[in-house]
Amino acid sequence: MINVSRPYLPPLREYNKYLKKIWKSHWLTNGGELVKKLEEKLKEYWGAKNVVCVNNGTSALMLAIKALDIKKEVYVSPFGFVTTAGVPVWMGIKPKFVDLDEEYGSPAIITHNYGIPSQRFADTVIYDASHAFTTKIGDYSIVNEGDISIVSFHAVKIFHTIEGGAIVTKSDKLADKIRWMRNHGYKTNYSFNGAGINCKMNEFQAAMGLCNLKTIDKVRQRYTEIINKYDEALCDDEEELASDYFTYYPFFFENERKLLKAISLLEKENIYPRRYFYPPLNTVFGGKKCPLAENLSKKVLCLPLYYELKDKEIDKIIKIVQAAL
């Protein structure tokens, strides 16, 4: 089976080195040594001022919304993963949908879809950088944009901690608030700053992250090689490509009929792409019509992209997609 993504796993001996430390310390969670080390390594990798690791990207978004005191409504695109609008709805906040040609109001959640840096802005903004772990403009990591950026470290991402995520912010005040909110609101062992929840990263997740961070440049290089193979075979020469940014490979079909044909042909060969992002979120959670986002959602299909994808498998995928065009 060839899925749209497959987790990169480090050599088992490398992970076992960290497991031995965990067994020796008996410290499994609650701000352990490995979580603190991963936060420092990520600060160094991104050139970030504050990185706060949590148990998953959904928790990161919840904490970001709470830290910025967003209560009533938030502007979001209908073209994105369900969490972007689902989390606000879960928290009793109304998503106000913004079509692809419209300006965002504030506050906003803006996504760097597929790892491509968004050029859209708002006065108060959370950037969803879950696809943008390796995205840099020069030496500047895009996760440093906005009031807060949130990043998912789910297993399907180019960098993962099995499950996990992080909040990145230039504000020490926001970072301190997020740290106590992720740990039940504790100020000291016997006092509280306020209400919080439990969404700490554990030591096993951090161990996986420390292993994977060592090889992220190698993984990024292979992603770019695969993307270039897709581009050469499937894209016109004049198309502007984003191989240095992509952590998914979106292919844009002429219409939905050809997309569905490609899915059918691929699945017959045990190859499973993914419609990122479908259906548009305004049709899921209720909202105004967004014709551009709705049309785009019908035509984009993400093809398999992961470190261990073989060249012969890529060639097979390309031939099948070409047959659907």
C-alpha positions in Angstrom: 0.0 0.0 0.0 1.2 3.5 -0.9 -0.5 6.1 1.3 -0.4 9.9 0.8 2.2 10.0 3.6 4.2 7.6 5.7 5.9 8.5 9.0 9.7 8.7 8.9 11.2 6.6 11.7 14.7 7.1 12.9 17.1 4.1 13.5 15.7 2.1 16.5 19.1 2.3 18.2 18.8 6.1 18.3 15.4 6.1 19.9 16.5 3.4 22.4 19.2 5.7 23.6 16.6 8.1 24.8 14.4 5.3 26.1 17.2 4.2 28.4 17.4 7.7 29.8 13.6 7.6 30.5 13.9 4.2 32.2 16.7 5.5 34.3 15.0 8.7 35.4 11.4 7.3 35.7 10.3 10.8 34.5 7.6 10.3 31.9 5.8 13.6 31.6 5.3 17.0 33.5 8.1 19.0 31.9 10.8 16.4 31.7 14.4 16.8 30.5 13.7 15.7 27.0 10.8 18.0 26.4 12.9 21.0 27.6 15.7 19.9 25.4 13.4 19.6 22.3 12.1 23.1 22.9 15.6 24.4 23.0 16.6 22.6 19.9 13.5 23.8 18.0 14.2 27.4 19.1 17.7 27.0 17.6 16.4 25.4 14.4 13.7 28.0 13.8 15.6 31.0 15.3 12.6 31.5 17.5 12.3 33.3 20.8 9.8 31.0 22.5 8.7 27.5 21.7 6.2 25.7 23.9 5.6 22.0 23.1 2.3 20.3 23.7 0.6 17.0 23.1 -0.8 17.7 19.6 -1.5 20.5 17.1 -5.2 20.7 18.1 -4.2 21.6 21.7 -1.8 24.1 20.3 -4.6 25.9 18.5 -6.8 25.8 21.5 -4.1 27.3 23.7 -3.3 30.0 21.1 -7.0 31.1 20.9 -7.2 31.2 24.7 -3.9 33.1 25.1 -5.1 35.8 22.7 -8.4 36.0 24.5 -10.5 35.3 21.3 -14.0 34.7 22.5 -16.8 35.5 19.9 -15.6 35.1 16.4 -12.5 34.4 14.3 -11.9 34.8 10.5 -10.8 31.6 8.8 -10.5 30.2 5.2 -12.9 27.4 4.2 -10.0 25.9 2.3 -8.1 24.1 5.1 -8.0 21.2 7.5 -11.1 20.7 9.6 -9.3 21.7 12.9 -9.0 25.3 11.7 -12.7 25.9 12.0 -13.5 22.9 14.2 -11.6 24.1 17.2 -13.2 27.5 17.3 -16.6 25.9 17.0 -15.8 23.5 19.8 -14.8 26.4 21.9 -18.0 28.3 21.2 -16.4 30.7 18.8 -18.1 31.5 15.4 -15.9 31.0 12.3 -16.3 33.8 9.8 -15.3 32.4 6.4 -13.1 34.3 4.1 -12.9 33.4 0.4 -9.6 33.3 -1.4 -9.9 36.8 -2.9 -11.2 38.5 0.3 -9.3 40.3 3.1 -9.1 38.8 6.6 -10.6 40.7 9.5 -9.2 40.3 13.0 -8.7 38.1 14.8 -7.8 35.5 12.2 -6.4 32.0 11.8 -4.4 31.9 8.5 -2.8 28.7 7.2 0.4 28.2 5.3 -1.3 25.5 3.1 1.1 22.7 1.9 4.0 24.7 3.4 3.7 27.7 1.0 4.1 31.0 3.0 0.8 32.8 3.1 0.8 36.4 2.0 -2.3 37.2 3.9 -2.4 39.2 7.1 -4.6 40.5 10.0 -4.0 42.7 13.0 -4.4 39.8 15.4 -3.4 36.5 13.8 -2.6 32.9 14.6 -0.7 31.3 11.7 -1.3 27.6 11.3 2.2 26.5 10.3 1.5 22.8 10.6 2.7 22.2 7.0 5.5 24.7 7.3 8.0 23.1 9.6 10.9 23.5 7.1 9.6 26.6 5.3 12.1 29.4 5.3 12.6 32.6 3.3 16.3 32.9 3.2 17.4 32.0 6.8 14.1 33.2 8.3 11.6 30.5 9.4 8.0 31.3 8.6 6.9 30.0 12.0 8.1 33.3 13.5 5.3 35.3 11.8 2.2 36.6 13.5 1.2 36.9 17.2 1.4 33.1 17.5 2.2 30.3 15.1 1.0 26.8 15.9 2.7 23.7 14.4 1.5 20.1 14.4 3.9 17.3 14.9 1.5 14.5 13.9 2.9 11.4 12.4 1.9 12.4 8.8 4.0 15.5 8.9 7.6 16.0 7.6 8.7 16.2 11.2 6.8 14.3 13.9 6.8 13.4 17.5 4.3 10.6 16.9 1.6 13.0 18.1 2.5 16.5 19.3 2.7 20.1 18.5 4.2 23.5 19.5 3.3 27.1 19.9 5.8 29.7 18.7 5.7 33.3 19.7 8.0 36.4 20.0 6.0 37.5 23.1 7.4 36.3 26.4 4.1 37.2 28.1 2.1 35.0 25.8 4.6 32.1 26.1 4.5 32.3 29.9 0.7 32.2 29.8 0.6 29.3 27.4 3.1 27.3 29.6 0.8 27.5 32.7 -2.4 27.0 30.7 -1.0 23.7 29.3 -0.4 22.4 32.8 -3.8 22.9 34.6 -3.0 26.5 35.4 -0.3 25.7 38.0 1.8 28.6 39.3 3.5 26.6 42.0 2.8 23.2 43.5 0.1 24.7 45.6 -1.1 27.8 43.7 -2.7 28.6 40.4 -2.6 31.4 37.8 -6.0 30.5 36.5 -7.9 27.8 34.7 -5.9 25.5 32.5 -6.0 22.2 30.8 -3.7 19.2 30.5 -2.0 19.1 27.1 1.7 18.6 28.0 4.0 16.8 25.7 5.5 13.6 27.2 9.0 12.3 27.2 8.4 9.6 24.6 7.1 12.1 22.1 10.0 14.4 22.8 12.5 11.5 22.3 11.1 10.9 18.9 11.3 14.6 18.1 14.9 14.8 19.1 15.8 11.8 16.9 13.9 13.2 13.9 15.3 16.7 14.2 18.8 15.3 13.6 17.7 14.0 10.2 15.2 16.7 9.1 17.6 18.2 6.5 18.0 14.8 4.9 14.3 14.2 4.9 13.6 17.7 3.4 16.1 17.0 0.6 14.4 13.8 -0.4 11.0 15.6 -0.3 12.4 18.1 -2.7 13.8 15.4 -5.0 10.4 13.7 -5.2 8.5 17.0 -5.8 10.9 17.8 -8.6 10.2 14.5 -10.3 6.4 15.1 -10.0 6.9 18.7 -11.3 9.0 17.6 -14.4 6.4 15.1 -15.4 3.1 16.8 -14.5 3.6 20.6 -14.6 4.0 23.0 -17.5 7.3 24.7 -17.8 5.8 28.1 -17.1 4.1 27.1 -13.9 5.5 28.6 -10.7 6.6 25.7 -8.5 7.2 25.6 -4.8 9.4 22.6 -4.3 11.4 24.2 -1.5 8.3 24.8 0.5 5.9 21.8 -0.1 5.5 19.2 2.6 2.5 17.8 0.7 2.2 17.6 -3.1 -1.0 19.2 -4.3 -1.9 18.5 -7.9 -4.6 20.7 -9.5 -6.8 19.0 -12.0 -8.8 20.8 -14.7 -12.0 19.6 -13.1 -13.4 17.3 -10.5 -14.3 14.6 -13.0 -10.7 14.1 -13.8 -9.7 14.2 -10.2 -12.2 11.4 -9.3 -10.9 9.4 -12.3 -7.4 9.7 -11.0 -8.4 8.5 -7.5 -10.2 5.5 -8.9 -7.2 4.5 -11.1 -4.8 5.0 -8.2 -6.8 3.1 -5.7 -7.1 0.1 -8.1 -3.3 0.0 -7.8 -3.4 0.2 -3.9 -2.3 3.8 -4.0 -4.2 6.2 -1.7 -3.9 10.0 -2.3 -5.9 12.5 -0.2 -8.2 15.4 -1.0 -6.5 18.1 1.1 -8.8 20.0 1.6 -12.3 18.7 0.9 -15.1 19.4 1.6 -14.7 23.2 2.1 -15.3 24.1 5.8 -18.1 26.6 5.1 -20.2 23.6 4.0 -19.3 21.7 7.1 -19.9 24.3 9.8 -22.3 26.6 8.0 -21.3 29.9 6.5 -21.6 32.1 3.5 -20.8 30.9 0.0 -17.1 31.1 -0.9 -17.1 30.2 -4.7 -13.3 30.4 -5.2 -12.5 28.1 -2.2 -15.3 25.7 -3.1 -14.1 25.4 -6.7 -10.5 24.9 -5.7 -11.5 22.3 -3.2 -13.1 20.2 -5.9 -9.9 20.1 -8.1 -6.9 19.6 -5.8 -5.5 16.1 -4.9 -2.4 15.5 -2.8 -0.2 12.7 -4.3 1.9 10.5 -2.1 5.0 12.2 -0.6 7.3 10.7 2.0 10.9 9.9 2.6 10.9 6.2 1.7 8.8 6.6 -1.5 10.8 4.9 -4.2 11.5 6.3 -7.7 9.8 3.4 -9.4 6.7 4.0 -7.2 6.8 7.7 -8.2 7.0 6.8 -11.9 4.0 4.5 -11.5 1.9 7.3 -9.8 2.8 9.7 -12.5 1.7 7.4 -15.3 -1.6 6.8 -13.6 -2.2 10.5 -13.1 -1.3 11.2 -16.7 -3.8 8.6 -17.8 -6.5 10.5 -15.9 -5.8 13.9 -17.5 
